[in-house]
Amino acid sequence: MARLTQILRLLRNQRAAAQANVDRLDHAIEALSGLGGKEPERRGGPRHMSKAARKRIADAQRARWARVRAQKAGKPPKPRRHISEAGRKRIADAQRARWARVRAEKARK
Protein backbone atom coordinates (compact mmCIF):
# COMPACT_ATOMS: atom_id res chain seq x y z
CA MET A 1 0.00 0.00 0.00
CA ALA A 2 2.93 2.33 0.70
CA ARG A 3 4.13 1.85 -2.88
CA LEU A 4 0.73 2.96 -4.21
CA THR A 5 0.87 6.08 -2.04
CA GLN A 6 4.33 6.92 -3.42
CA ILE A 7 3.11 6.48 -6.99
CA LEU A 8 0.10 8.71 -6.36
CA ARG A 9 2.29 11.41 -4.80
CA LEU A 10 4.67 11.24 -7.78
CA LEU A 11 1.80 11.51 -10.27
CA ARG A 12 0.30 14.48 -8.40
CA ASN A 13 3.68 16.25 -8.41
CA GLN A 14 4.07 15.66 -12.16
CA ARG A 15 0.56 16.96 -12.76
CA ALA A 16 1.29 20.11 -10.73
CA ALA A 17 4.50 20.69 -12.72
CA ALA A 18 2.64 20.25 -16.00
CA GLN A 19 -0.09 22.64 -14.85
CA ALA A 20 2.57 25.21 -13.95
CA ASN A 21 4.04 24.88 -17.47
CA VAL A 22 0.60 25.38 -19.02
CA ASP A 23 0.01 28.46 -16.86
CA ARG A 24 3.37 29.94 -17.93
CA LEU A 25 2.53 29.29 -21.57
CA ASP A 26 -0.88 30.93 -21.18
CA HIS A 27 0.74 34.05 -19.70
CA ALA A 28 3.29 34.18 -22.52
CA ILE A 29 0.57 33.83 -25.16
CA GLU A 30 -1.47 36.61 -23.55
CA ALA A 31 1.55 38.91 -23.41
CA LEU A 32 2.52 38.27 -27.04
CA SER A 33 -0.99 38.53 -28.40
CA GLY A 34 -1.33 41.95 -26.76
CA LEU A 35 1.73 43.23 -28.65
CA GLY A 36 0.49 42.47 -32.14
CA GLY A 37 -2.74 44.35 -31.79
CA LYS A 38 -5.98 42.94 -33.06
CA GLU A 39 -5.97 39.43 -34.55
CA PRO A 40 -6.93 39.27 -38.21
CA GLU A 41 -10.55 38.29 -38.68
CA ARG A 42 -11.45 35.34 -40.84
CA ARG A 43 -13.30 36.14 -43.97
CA GLY A 44 -16.73 34.63 -43.87
CA GLY A 45 -19.01 33.49 -46.61
CA PRO A 46 -18.45 31.38 -49.67
CA ARG A 47 -15.23 31.54 -51.62
CA HIS A 48 -15.47 32.80 -55.16
CA MET A 49 -13.51 31.56 -58.10
CA SER A 50 -12.85 33.49 -61.28
CA LYS A 51 -14.43 32.37 -64.52
CA ALA A 52 -11.00 31.64 -65.92
CA ALA A 53 -10.15 29.35 -63.00
CA ARG A 54 -13.45 27.49 -63.32
CA LYS A 55 -12.82 27.07 -67.05
CA ARG A 56 -9.30 25.68 -66.45
CA ILE A 57 -10.66 23.16 -63.94
CA ALA A 58 -13.53 22.13 -66.23
CA ASP A 59 -11.20 21.74 -69.21
CA ALA A 60 -8.80 19.60 -67.18
CA GLN A 61 -11.67 17.37 -66.03
CA ARG A 62 -12.97 17.00 -69.58
CA ALA A 63 -9.48 15.98 -70.69
CA ARG A 64 -9.30 13.35 -67.93
CA TRP A 65 -12.65 11.89 -68.98
CA ALA A 66 -11.57 11.90 -72.62
CA ARG A 67 -8.49 9.86 -71.69
CA VAL A 68 -10.65 7.37 -69.77
CA ARG A 69 -13.05 7.02 -72.71
CA ALA A 70 -10.14 6.58 -75.12
CA GLN A 71 -8.74 3.76 -72.98
CA LYS A 72 -12.11 2.07 -72.85
CA ALA A 73 -12.56 2.47 -76.60
CA GLY A 74 -9.38 0.48 -77.21
CA LYS A 75 -10.70 -2.51 -75.26
CA PRO A 76 -13.37 -4.81 -76.65
CA PRO A 77 -16.66 -4.51 -74.78
CA LYS A 78 -17.45 -7.23 -72.31
CA PRO A 79 -19.99 -9.67 -73.72
CA ARG A 80 -23.35 -9.54 -72.02
CA ARG A 81 -24.26 -12.81 -70.41
CA HIS A 82 -27.67 -14.33 -70.98
CA ILE A 83 -29.36 -17.29 -69.38
CA SER A 84 -31.29 -19.76 -71.48
CA GLU A 85 -34.95 -20.53 -70.90
CA ALA A 86 -34.02 -24.05 -69.78
CA GLY A 87 -31.54 -22.65 -67.26
CA ARG A 88 -34.08 -20.16 -65.94
CA LYS A 89 -36.63 -23.00 -65.57
CA ARG A 90 -34.13 -25.15 -63.62
CA ILE A 91 -33.44 -22.28 -61.23
CA ALA A 92 -37.15 -21.57 -60.72
CA ASP A 93 -37.91 -25.27 -60.12
CA ALA A 94 -35.07 -25.54 -57.61
CA GLN A 95 -36.33 -22.46 -55.76
CA ARG A 96 -39.88 -23.82 -55.63
CA ALA A 97 -38.52 -27.07 -54.17
CA ARG A 98 -36.56 -25.11 -51.52
CA TRP A 99 -39.68 -23.19 -50.50
CA ALA A 100 -41.69 -26.40 -50.39
CA ARG A 101 -39.11 -27.87 -47.99
CA VAL A 102 -39.26 -24.74 -45.83
CA ARG A 103 -43.06 -24.86 -45.68
CA ALA A 104 -43.02 -28.60 -44.89
CA GLU A 105 -40.48 -28.04 -42.11
CA LYS A 106 -42.60 -25.22 -40.71
CA ALA A 107 -45.73 -27.41 -40.80
CA ARG A 108 -43.94 -30.16 -38.84
CA LYS A 109 -43.06 -27.75 -36.03
Backbone as a chain_set.jsonl record, in Angstrom:
{"seq": "MARLTQILRLLRNQRAAAQANVDRLDHAIEALSGLGGKEPERRGGPRHMSKAARKRIADAQRARWARVRAQKAGKPPKPRRHISEAGRKRIADAQRARWARVRAEKARK", "coords": {"N": [[0.814, -1.179, 0.0], [2.035, 1.176, 0.643], [3.654, 1.64, -1.507], [1.812, 2.273, -3.505], [0.874, 4.703, -2.533], [3.182, 6.248, -2.788], [3.429, 6.276, -5.575], [1.092, 7.643, -6.292], [1.625, 10.155, -5.108], [3.848, 10.924, -6.617], [2.688, 11.082, -9.195], [0.852, 13.154, -8.749], [2.6, 15.278, -8.223], [3.887, 15.474, -10.717], [1.717, 16.221, -12.259], [1.115, 18.723, -11.177], [3.444, 20.1, -11.89], [3.205, 20.046, -14.672], [0.86, 21.531, -14.95], [1.766, 23.991, -14.049], [3.558, 24.609, -16.097], [1.734, 24.892, -18.224], [0.293, 27.094, -17.32], [2.322, 29.062, -17.392], [2.794, 29.135, -20.135], [0.296, 30.064, -21.024], [0.312, 32.669, -19.962], [2.456, 33.752, -21.404], [1.456, 33.629, -24.012], [-0.718, 35.377, -23.799], [0.642, 37.77, -23.275], [2.16, 38.106, -25.626], [0.167, 38.171, -27.589], [-1.056, 40.549, -27.025], [0.777, 42.401, -27.92], [0.78, 42.414, -30.711], [-1.497, 43.652, -31.516], [-4.787, 43.749, -32.828], [-6.182, 40.59, -33.683], [-6.197, 39.142, -36.939], [-9.273, 39.011, -38.682], [-11.262, 36.264, -39.709], [-12.305, 35.719, -43.0], [-15.618, 35.556, -43.869], [-18.271, 33.623, -45.355], [-18.99, 32.329, -48.69], [-16.382, 31.102, -50.843], [-15.115, 32.603, -53.76], [-14.562, 31.944, -57.181], [-12.693, 32.744, -60.036], [-13.936, 33.161, -63.398], [-12.15, 32.266, -65.276], [-10.553, 30.498, -63.824], [-12.438, 28.543, -63.132], [-12.989, 27.621, -65.701], [-10.497, 26.541, -66.458], [-10.326, 24.395, -64.66], [-12.593, 22.893, -65.401], [-11.925, 22.276, -68.062], [-9.659, 20.691, -67.658], [-10.818, 18.532, -66.306], [-12.534, 17.553, -68.282], [-10.619, 16.699, -70.119], [-9.45, 14.624, -68.655], [-11.604, 12.798, -68.519], [-11.876, 12.294, -71.247], [-9.506, 10.917, -71.761], [-10.005, 8.592, -70.261], [-12.235, 7.567, -71.605], [-11.043, 7.08, -74.081], [-9.243, 5.056, -73.429], [-11.031, 3.044, -72.755], [-12.257, 2.702, -75.188], [-10.369, 1.414, -76.687], [-10.413, -1.165, -75.744], [-12.082, -4.297, -76.163], [-15.647, -4.534, -75.834], [-17.195, -5.946, -72.938], [-18.754, -9.094, -73.196], [-22.263, -9.444, -72.987], [-23.948, -11.417, -70.658], [-26.238, -14.038, -70.959], [-29.025, -15.966, -69.881], [-30.305, -19.131, -70.591], [-33.642, -20.238, -71.501], [-34.144, -22.801, -70.532], [-32.266, -22.972, -68.476], [-33.178, -20.936, -66.788], [-35.625, -22.067, -66.082], [-34.782, -24.336, -64.654], [-33.59, -23.101, -62.427], [-35.819, -21.791, -61.301], [-37.463, -23.993, -60.699], [-35.861, -25.301, -58.812], [-35.865, -23.385, -56.797], [-38.576, -23.335, -56.094], [-38.768, -25.903, -55.022], [-37.078, -25.604, -52.796], [-38.575, -23.76, -51.261], [-40.817, -25.296, -50.817], [-39.752, -27.261, -49.158], [-39.121, -25.674, -46.951], [-41.682, -24.805, -46.143], [-42.808, -27.294, -45.51], [-41.194, -28.078, -43.394], [-41.804, -26.093, -41.578], [-44.48, -26.694, -41.136], [-44.281, -29.121, -39.804], [-43.325, -28.355, -37.345]], "CA": [[0.0, 0.0, 0.0], [2.929, 2.326, 0.697], [4.129, 1.846, -2.88], [0.732, 2.957, -4.208], [0.875, 6.082, -2.042], [4.325, 6.918, -3.417], [3.111, 6.476, -6.992], [0.103, 8.715, -6.356], [2.295, 11.414, -4.796], [4.673, 11.242, -7.782], [1.798, 11.514, -10.27], [0.298, 14.477, -8.401], [3.681, 16.247, -8.413], [4.073, 15.656, -12.156], [0.565, 16.964, -12.761], [1.291, 20.109, -10.733], [4.501, 20.689, -12.723], [2.639, 20.247, -16.002], [-0.094, 22.645, -14.853], [2.566, 25.212, -13.95], [4.036, 24.878, -17.465], [0.597, 25.375, -19.015], [0.014, 28.456, -16.862], [3.37, 29.94, -17.932], [2.535, 29.288, -21.574], [-0.881, 30.928, -21.178], [0.737, 34.051, -19.704], [3.293, 34.18, -22.524], [0.572, 33.834, -25.157], [-1.47, 36.613, -23.552], [1.55, 38.908, -23.408], [2.522, 38.273, -27.038], [-0.994, 38.531, -28.399], [-1.329, 41.952, -26.759], [1.733, 43.233, -28.65], [0.486, 42.47, -32.141], [-2.745, 44.351, -31.789], [-5.976, 42.939, -33.059], [-5.97, 39.426, -34.55], [-6.933, 39.273, -38.206], [-10.546, 38.285, -38.683], [-11.45, 35.343, -40.839], [-13.297, 36.144, -43.967], [-16.734, 34.63, -43.865], [-19.006, 33.486, -46.607], [-18.447, 31.383, -49.672], [-15.23, 31.541, -51.624], [-15.472, 32.802, -55.161], [-13.514, 31.564, -58.104], [-12.855, 33.486, -61.278], [-14.433, 32.367, -64.523], [-11.0, 31.636, -65.922], [-10.151, 29.351, -63.004], [-13.448, 27.494, -63.322], [-12.822, 27.069, -67.052], [-9.302, 25.677, -66.448], [-10.659, 23.163, -63.94], [-13.527, 22.132, -66.231], [-11.196, 21.736, -69.212], [-8.799, 19.604, -67.178], [-11.666, 17.37, -66.025], [-12.966, 17.002, -69.582], [-9.476, 15.979, -70.694], [-9.303, 13.349, -67.931], [-12.655, 11.886, -68.978], [-11.573, 11.904, -72.624], [-8.487, 9.858, -71.691], [-10.651, 7.372, -69.774], [-13.049, 7.023, -72.708], [-10.142, 6.582, -75.115], [-8.74, 3.762, -72.977], [-12.114, 2.067, -72.85], [-12.563, 2.468, -76.601], [-9.385, 0.483, -77.211], [-10.698, -2.514, -75.264], [-13.368, -4.815, -76.654], [-16.656, -4.513, -74.778], [-17.448, -7.23, -72.305], [-19.989, -9.674, -73.715], [-23.346, -9.539, -72.017], [-24.261, -12.814, -70.41], [-27.672, -14.334, -70.981], [-29.359, -17.293, -69.383], [-31.288, -19.763, -71.48], [-34.948, -20.528, -70.899], [-34.018, -24.046, -69.777], [-31.535, -22.654, -67.259], [-34.082, -20.164, -65.937], [-36.635, -23.004, -65.566], [-34.126, -25.147, -63.622], [-33.436, -22.281, -61.232], [-37.146, -21.573, -60.721], [-37.909, -25.266, -60.115], [-35.072, -25.542, -57.611], [-36.33, -22.464, -55.764], [-39.879, -23.817, -55.631], [-38.515, -27.067, -54.174], [-36.557, -25.114, -51.516], [-39.683, -23.188, -50.498], [-41.69, -26.396, -50.393], [-39.107, -27.868, -47.993], [-39.261, -24.738, -45.827], [-43.062, -24.862, -45.682], [-43.021, -28.603, -44.893], [-40.48, -28.035, -42.108], [-42.604, -25.217, -40.71], [-45.73, -27.41, -40.795], [-43.94, -30.164, -38.837], [-43.056, -27.752, -36.032]], "C": [[0.871, 1.261, 0.0], [3.431, 2.665, -0.703], [3.082, 2.617, -3.683], [0.679, 4.427, -3.798], [2.007, 6.881, -2.675], [4.039, 7.233, -4.888], [2.105, 7.619, -7.159], [0.741, 10.073, -6.091], [3.133, 11.871, -5.995], [3.806, 11.763, -8.935], [1.212, 12.893, -10.006], [1.361, 15.568, -8.594], [3.906, 16.531, -9.898], [2.929, 16.47, -12.759], [0.692, 18.439, -12.389], [2.354, 20.808, -11.583], [3.974, 20.975, -14.126], [1.663, 21.415, -16.004], [0.646, 23.97, -14.772], [3.109, 25.596, -15.326], [2.918, 25.458, -18.327], [0.269, 26.807, -18.611], [1.04, 29.442, -17.41], [3.151, 30.179, -19.422], [1.34, 30.199, -21.826], [-0.503, 32.391, -20.98], [1.576, 34.573, -20.863], [2.437, 34.469, -23.76], [-0.213, 35.124, -25.002], [-0.586, 37.828, -23.772], [1.877, 39.167, -24.877], [1.334, 38.684, -27.887], [-1.373, 39.989, -28.171], [-0.408, 42.869, -27.544], [1.339, 43.437, -30.1], [-0.773, 43.235, -32.475], [-3.859, 43.351, -32.01], [-5.656, 41.764, -33.992], [-6.74, 39.609, -35.844], [-8.201, 38.429, -38.167], [-10.612, 37.375, -39.894], [-12.537, 35.868, -41.738], [-14.412, 35.123, -43.988], [-17.363, 34.53, -45.236], [-18.335, 32.547, -47.578], [-17.245, 31.968, -50.403], [-15.657, 31.639, -53.082], [-14.27, 32.488, -56.026], [-13.754, 32.325, -59.408], [-13.362, 32.557, -62.378], [-13.294, 31.632, -65.2], [-10.552, 30.395, -65.138], [-11.14, 28.206, -63.155], [-13.295, 26.831, -64.683], [-11.61, 26.144, -67.106], [-9.612, 24.344, -65.773], [-11.578, 22.291, -64.78], [-12.816, 21.51, -67.426], [-10.307, 20.569, -68.809], [-9.627, 18.356, -66.9], [-12.159, 16.734, -67.319], [-11.844, 16.208, -70.234], [-9.273, 14.641, -69.994], [-10.35, 12.346, -68.393], [-12.405, 11.429, -70.407], [-10.519, 10.802, -72.638], [-9.101, 8.541, -71.237], [-11.462, 6.736, -70.893], [-12.176, 6.438, -73.81], [-9.573, 5.22, -74.718], [-9.806, 2.694, -73.123], [-12.424, 1.73, -74.296], [-11.593, 1.455, -77.2], [-9.644, -0.955, -76.801], [-12.002, -3.002, -75.867], [-14.386, -4.805, -75.526], [-16.865, -5.906, -74.209], [-18.742, -7.8, -72.864], [-21.041, -9.757, -72.618], [-23.716, -10.998, -71.868], [-25.768, -12.986, -70.356], [-27.878, -15.742, -70.449], [-30.44, -17.862, -70.294], [-32.598, -19.997, -70.733], [-34.868, -21.792, -70.038], [-33.293, -23.794, -68.441], [-32.418, -21.892, -66.275], [-35.125, -21.086, -65.299], [-36.03, -23.872, -64.462], [-33.983, -24.367, -62.316], [-34.776, -22.087, -60.532], [-37.657, -22.848, -60.047], [-37.162, -25.561, -58.813], [-35.539, -24.626, -56.48], [-37.692, -22.882, -55.221], [-39.71, -25.004, -54.69], [-37.984, -26.629, -52.807], [-37.677, -24.549, -50.652], [-40.639, -24.268, -50.008], [-41.092, -27.084, -49.155], [-39.258, -26.971, -46.77], [-40.672, -24.816, -45.26], [-43.363, -26.193, -44.974], [-42.376, -28.645, -43.503], [-41.28, -27.2, -41.106], [-43.872, -25.914, -40.246], [-45.445, -28.489, -39.751], [-43.744, -29.575, -37.436], [-44.31, -27.295, -35.438]], "O": [[0.494, 2.284, -0.57], [3.61, 3.835, -1.041], [3.426, 3.512, -4.454], [0.459, 5.298, -4.64], [1.828, 8.04, -3.051], [4.365, 8.313, -5.379], [2.246, 8.455, -8.051], [0.429, 11.045, -6.779], [3.131, 13.05, -6.349], [4.147, 12.759, -9.573], [1.088, 13.707, -10.921], [1.05, 16.658, -9.075], [4.092, 17.681, -10.294], [3.138, 17.295, -13.648], [0.404, 19.31, -13.21], [2.189, 21.97, -11.953], [4.264, 22.024, -14.701], [1.639, 22.204, -16.949], [0.211, 24.962, -15.355], [3.119, 26.774, -15.682], [3.138, 26.411, -19.075], [-0.005, 27.645, -19.47], [0.678, 30.536, -17.844], [3.308, 31.299, -19.907], [1.368, 31.018, -22.745], [-0.942, 33.257, -21.736], [1.42, 35.727, -21.264], [2.676, 35.447, -24.469], [-0.361, 35.883, -25.959], [-1.012, 38.806, -24.386], [1.873, 40.315, -25.323], [1.488, 39.475, -28.817], [-1.964, 40.607, -29.056], [-0.774, 44.013, -27.813], [1.542, 44.516, -30.657], [-1.069, 43.435, -33.653], [-3.864, 42.256, -31.448], [-4.939, 41.931, -34.979], [-7.832, 40.179, -35.838], [-8.203, 37.295, -37.689], [-10.084, 37.688, -40.96], [-13.554, 36.391, -41.284], [-14.149, 33.927, -44.116], [-17.017, 35.273, -46.155], [-17.247, 32.033, -47.32], [-17.122, 33.184, -50.554], [-16.466, 30.845, -53.562], [-13.123, 32.734, -55.652], [-14.898, 32.517, -59.821], [-13.233, 31.336, -62.294], [-13.459, 30.497, -65.647], [-10.214, 29.369, -65.728], [-10.747, 27.047, -63.29], [-13.454, 25.617, -64.806], [-11.671, 25.081, -67.724], [-9.206, 23.288, -66.259], [-11.372, 21.081, -64.867], [-13.067, 20.355, -67.768], [-10.212, 19.575, -69.53], [-9.2, 17.246, -67.216], [-12.196, 15.509, -67.435], [-12.089, 15.161, -70.834], [-8.963, 13.639, -70.639], [-10.034, 11.18, -68.632], [-12.698, 10.281, -70.743], [-10.614, 9.861, -73.426], [-8.758, 7.484, -71.767], [-11.395, 5.526, -71.111], [-12.524, 5.418, -74.406], [-9.434, 4.333, -75.56], [-9.526, 1.577, -73.558], [-12.811, 0.602, -74.604], [-11.953, 0.719, -78.119], [-9.146, -1.878, -77.447], [-12.93, -2.216, -76.063], [-14.027, -5.043, -74.373], [-16.73, -6.91, -74.909], [-19.728, -7.076, -72.995], [-20.744, -10.098, -71.473], [-23.789, -11.731, -72.855], [-26.479, -12.168, -69.772], [-27.0, -16.597, -70.561], [-31.363, -17.161, -70.709], [-32.65, -19.959, -69.503], [-35.448, -21.851, -68.953], [-33.674, -24.345, -67.409], [-32.407, -22.169, -65.075], [-35.474, -20.921, -64.13], [-36.68, -24.122, -63.447], [-34.223, -24.904, -61.235], [-34.862, -22.205, -59.31], [-38.217, -22.792, -58.952], [-37.758, -26.015, -57.836], [-35.6, -25.051, -55.327], [-37.935, -22.792, -54.017], [-40.413, -25.112, -53.685], [-38.37, -27.188, -51.781], [-37.734, -24.818, -49.452], [-41.201, -24.165, -48.917], [-41.815, -27.445, -48.226], [-39.498, -27.464, -45.668], [-40.851, -24.885, -44.044], [-44.077, -26.222, -43.972], [-42.951, -29.185, -42.559], [-41.41, -27.565, -39.937], [-44.294, -25.75, -39.102], [-46.291, -28.746, -38.895], [-43.986, -30.262, -36.443], [-44.308, -26.757, -34.331]]}, "num_chains": 1, "name": "protein.A"}
